Amino acid sequence: MVTKLDRLARSLPDDRNIADGRLTRKGVALSLGGMYGPTDPVGRLLFTVLGMLAEFEADLIRMRTREGMARAKGCLPARHRSSPLTAEAFARTA
């Protein structure tokens, strides 16, 4: 059982190939969790949009991972968050 489309395949064309070819040839039914199946027009639309969002999410994760690795190597400067407290306000809290 696959609960998320980003776990099913790496890209939208792979998702479509799996749903249209491999699963139907093996007699496996694909459900989107609702009343629409991947064979009717609305189901195909939902499947495509969800697959597109899953691919986008995976691309963001890859991009952030590469950025973090580059920062860890020292190639990129670290982004520091400024303190919300001024030095005076911090001294008053102590």
ZIRA-V214588 format. One record per residue. N is the residue number from 1. RES is the residue in three letters. PSI is psi in whole degrees, 0 to 359 (NA if undefined). Layout:
BEGIN
n->N res->RES psi->PSI
n->N res->RES psi->PSI
END
This chain:
BEGIN
n->1 res->MET psi->131
n->2 res->VAL psi->122
n->3 res->THR psi->344
n->4 res->LYS psi->139
n->5 res->LEU psi->334
n->6 res->ASP psi->347
n->7 res->ARG psi->346
n->8 res->LEU psi->316
n->9 res->ALA psi->170
n->10 res->ARG psi->340
n->11 res->SER psi->167
n->12 res->LEU psi->317
n->13 res->PRO psi->324
n->14 res->ASP psi->319
n->15 res->ASP psi->312
n->16 res->ARG psi->317
n->17 res->ASN psi->319
n->18 res->ILE psi->313
n->19 res->ALA psi->317
n->20 res->ASP psi->325
n->21 res->GLY psi->290
n->22 res->ARG psi->315
n->23 res->LEU psi->318
n->24 res->THR psi->327
n->25 res->ARG psi->328
n->26 res->LYS psi->0
n->27 res->GLY psi->20
n->28 res->VAL psi->131
n->29 res->ALA psi->136
n->30 res->LEU psi->128
n->31 res->SER psi->138
n->32 res->LEU psi->12
n->33 res->GLY psi->5
n->34 res->GLY psi->206
n->35 res->MET psi->355
n->36 res->TYR psi->135
n->37 res->GLY psi->168
n->38 res->PRO psi->1
n->39 res->THR psi->336
n->40 res->ASP psi->162
n->41 res->PRO psi->318
n->42 res->VAL psi->319
n->43 res->GLY psi->319
n->44 res->ARG psi->319
n->45 res->LEU psi->311
n->46 res->LEU psi->316
n->47 res->PHE psi->318
n->48 res->THR psi->316
n->49 res->VAL psi->315
n->50 res->LEU psi->321
n->51 res->GLY psi->322
n->52 res->MET psi->316
n->53 res->LEU psi->322
n->54 res->ALA psi->319
n->55 res->GLU psi->319
n->56 res->PHE psi->316
n->57 res->GLU psi->318
n->58 res->ALA psi->321
n->59 res->ASP psi->320
n->60 res->LEU psi->318
n->61 res->ILE psi->316
n->62 res->ARG psi->315
n->63 res->MET psi->315
n->64 res->ARG psi->325
n->65 res->THR psi->314
n->66 res->ARG psi->319
n->67 res->GLU psi->318
n->68 res->GLY psi->321
n->69 res->MET psi->321
n->70 res->ALA psi->321
n->71 res->ARG psi->319
n->72 res->ALA psi->327
n->73 res->LYS psi->345
n->74 res->GLY psi->11
n->75 res->CYS psi->330
n->76 res->LEU psi->146
n->77 res->PRO psi->147
n->78 res->ALA psi->142
n->79 res->ARG psi->122
n->80 res->HIS psi->137
n->81 res->ARG psi->134
n->82 res->SER psi->148
n->83 res->SER psi->137
n->84 res->PRO psi->343
n->85 res->LEU psi->141
n->86 res->THR psi->169
n->87 res->ALA psi->320
n->88 res->GLU psi->315
n->89 res->ALA psi->323
n->90 res->PHE psi->320
n->91 res->ALA psi->325
n->92 res->ARG psi->336
n->93 res->THR psi->340
n->94 res->ALA psi->NA
END
